[in-house]
Amino acid sequence: MASNTPTPLGPDSSVLVAGASGGLGGAIVDQLERRGVRLTLVGRDRGKLDSLHANGPRLAIDLRTPDACRRSIELAVAEHGRLDVVINAAGVVAFGPVADLDVDVMEELFLTNTFVPMMLATAALPHLQAGGTIVNISGVIAEQNLPGMAAYGASKAAIAAFDQALGREARRAGIRVIDARPPHTETGLADRPIAGTAPRMPHGLDPVTVATVIVEAIEGDVTDLPSTAFAAS
């Protein structure tokens, strides 16, 4: 599925990166900074946000409420006078069998991995013009869930399903929605689960490789980035 409205990335572009303090978010910020875009950086960790070598306002905030998502979008618009791209790279992971699932863990997975990108998209849509883009990163787990990762995979599959419908709705206004599903990437997220212990995994992709594919997709006419798009890069 393709759109005829690629999003140019340059000095006139305003891009918000949520989860900018994470491993993949930081790599995406680096790619965007090289293109000279006007950045707005959002994440939970103030220290990591401040350490990023990029221009633009930084907002350290917990995005798990509609108000926090609105504040993030409004900051980008207020600082740069417009909003062209929203990239959500925030996420959490948990491991363990379904029999051991805790309700609080399930809630945290869906709040961060599903509700945050939904709320960011809802807040962003009134500000995006034709040619704008929303990028959500569901990951390869959304294509095939795995034992020991059932709730995490379900939270990612939910946002992938949301992106399908949102993409059809937003297309009427000339706005693209890209669902990115990279394979396991060495962001360090698996070392910081909110529950359980990560199984032994093969070495993952370099975050720079994944970030490059995502940013180049924004500049092109792509509306879907399956895991195979990263494996071929």
C-alpha positions in Angstrom: 0.0 0.0 0.0 1.5 3.4 -1.0 0.8 7.0 -0.8 1.7 9.8 -3.2 2.7 12.2 -0.5 6.3 11.5 0.8 7.3 13.7 3.7 10.4 15.8 3.0 12.8 16.0 5.9 14.8 19.2 6.2 15.0 22.6 7.9 11.3 23.3 7.3 10.2 20.0 8.9 8.9 19.8 12.5 9.4 16.3 14.0 8.4 15.1 17.4 10.1 11.9 18.7 8.5 10.3 21.7 10.8 7.8 23.5 13.8 9.9 22.4 15.7 8.9 25.5 15.6 5.2 24.5 18.1 3.2 22.4 16.1 3.3 19.2 14.7 6.8 19.8 18.1 8.2 20.2 19.3 6.6 17.0 16.3 8.1 15.2 17.1 11.5 16.6 20.6 11.2 15.3 19.3 10.5 11.8 16.9 13.4 11.9 19.5 15.8 13.3 21.7 15.1 10.3 18.9 16.2 8.0 18.5 19.5 9.9 14.9 19.1 11.0 13.4 21.0 13.8 13.1 18.5 16.6 11.0 18.1 19.7 12.3 15.4 22.0 10.1 13.7 24.6 11.0 10.9 27.0 10.9 9.9 30.7 14.6 10.3 31.4 15.7 13.9 31.7 19.4 13.0 31.9 19.3 11.0 28.7 17.3 13.6 26.9 19.8 16.3 27.8 22.7 14.1 26.6 21.3 13.8 23.1 23.4 15.8 20.6 20.4 17.5 18.9 18.8 20.9 18.8 15.2 21.5 19.9 13.1 21.6 23.1 13.1 18.6 25.4 10.2 17.5 27.6 10.8 14.9 30.3 7.3 13.5 31.0 5.4 10.3 31.5 3.2 10.0 28.4 0.7 7.6 29.9 -2.1 10.2 30.2 -4.0 12.1 27.5 -2.9 15.4 29.0 0.8 14.5 28.7 0.4 13.5 25.1 -1.4 16.8 24.3 1.3 18.8 26.1 4.0 17.1 24.0 2.2 17.8 20.7 1.4 21.4 21.8 5.1 22.0 22.7 6.2 21.0 19.2 3.6 23.3 17.6 4.4 26.2 19.9 8.1 25.9 19.4 8.2 25.4 15.6 4.8 26.7 14.4 3.8 23.5 12.8 4.0 19.7 13.1 4.9 17.4 10.2 5.9 14.0 11.7 5.3 12.2 15.0 7.5 9.2 15.7 6.6 7.0 18.8 9.6 5.0 19.9 8.6 4.5 23.5 8.0 1.0 24.8 8.3 -1.5 27.6 8.7 -5.3 27.6 7.9 -8.1 30.0 8.7 -11.8 29.9 7.2 -14.9 31.5 4.4 -17.5 31.0 0.8 -16.6 30.9 0.1 -18.5 34.1 2.3 -16.0 35.9 0.9 -12.8 34.4 0.2 -10.0 36.8 -2.6 -7.6 36.1 -0.4 -4.6 36.9 2.2 -5.8 34.3 -0.5 -6.2 31.7 -1.8 -2.7 32.4 1.7 -1.2 32.1 2.3 -3.0 28.8 -0.9 -1.8 27.2 -0.7 1.7 28.7 2.8 2.3 27.2 2.8 0.1 24.1 -0.8 0.6 23.0 -2.5 3.6 24.7 0.4 6.0 24.4 0.7 5.8 20.6 -3.1 5.9 20.3 -3.3 9.0 22.5 -0.4 10.7 20.7 -2.0 10.1 17.3 -5.3 11.5 18.6 -3.6 14.6 19.9 -1.5 15.1 16.7 -4.1 14.7 14.0 -5.7 18.2 14.3 -2.2 19.7 13.8 -0.9 17.5 10.9 -1.4 18.8 7.4 -1.4 16.9 4.1 2.0 15.2 3.7 2.3 14.6 7.5 3.3 11.3 8.9 2.7 9.2 12.0 5.2 6.4 12.8 4.4 3.7 15.3 6.8 0.9 16.1 5.0 -2.4 16.8 7.9 -4.7 16.0 8.2 -8.2 14.6 6.4 -9.6 17.6 3.2 -8.1 16.1 3.6 -10.5 13.1 4.1 -13.6 15.2 3.7 -13.8 19.0 6.0 -16.0 21.1 5.7 -18.1 24.2 6.9 -16.2 27.2 6.0 -12.9 25.6 2.2 -13.3 25.2 1.1 -10.0 26.8 3.9 -8.0 25.3 3.2 -9.4 21.9 -0.6 -8.7 22.3 0.1 -5.0 23.2 2.2 -4.6 20.1 -0.3 -6.5 17.8 -3.0 -4.1 19.2 -1.2 -1.0 18.0 -0.4 -2.6 14.6 -4.2 -3.2 14.2 -4.9 0.3 15.2 -2.4 1.6 12.7 -4.2 -0.3 9.9 -7.5 1.5 10.6 -5.9 4.9 11.4 -4.0 4.8 8.1 -7.2 4.4 6.2 -8.9 7.2 8.0 -5.9 9.6 7.9 -5.3 9.0 4.2 -8.4 11.2 3.5 -6.4 14.1 4.8 -3.2 13.2 3.0 -1.6 11.9 6.2 0.4 8.7 6.2 0.6 6.2 9.0 3.7 3.9 9.0 3.6 0.7 11.1 7.2 -0.4 11.6 7.9 -4.0 12.7 11.7 -4.4 13.0 13.2 -7.6 14.2 14.9 -7.8 17.6 17.1 -4.8 17.9 20.0 -4.1 20.4 18.4 -1.2 22.2 18.9 -2.6 25.7 15.1 -2.8 26.3 15.3 -6.6 26.9 17.7 -6.0 29.7 15.2 -3.7 31.5 11.9 -5.7 31.5 9.2 -4.6 33.9 8.7 -8.3 34.8 10.4 -11.6 34.1 13.8 -12.4 32.6 14.6 -12.2 28.9 15.3 -15.6 27.2 18.5 -16.1 25.4 18.2 -14.3 22.1 20.3 -14.1 19.0 22.2 -10.9 18.5 19.8 -8.2 17.2 20.0 -5.5 14.7 22.0 -2.3 15.2 19.6 0.5 16.2 21.3 2.7 13.6 20.2 0.3 10.9 16.6 0.3 12.1 16.5 4.1 12.5 17.9 4.6 9.0 15.2 2.4 7.5 12.4 4.2 9.4 13.6 7.7 8.5 14.1 6.8 4.8 10.6 5.4 4.8 9.3 8.7 6.0 11.1 10.4 3.1 9.6 7.9 0.7 6.0 6.8 0.0 6.0 3.8 2.3 3.0 3.1 4.6 4.1 -0.3 6.0 7.5 -1.6 7.2 7.3 -5.3 7.8 10.2 -7.2 9.4 11.5 -8.1 6.0 12.1 -4.5 5.2 14.8 -4.4 7.9 16.2 -7.8 7.2 17.0 -6.8 3.6 18.8 -3.6 4.7 
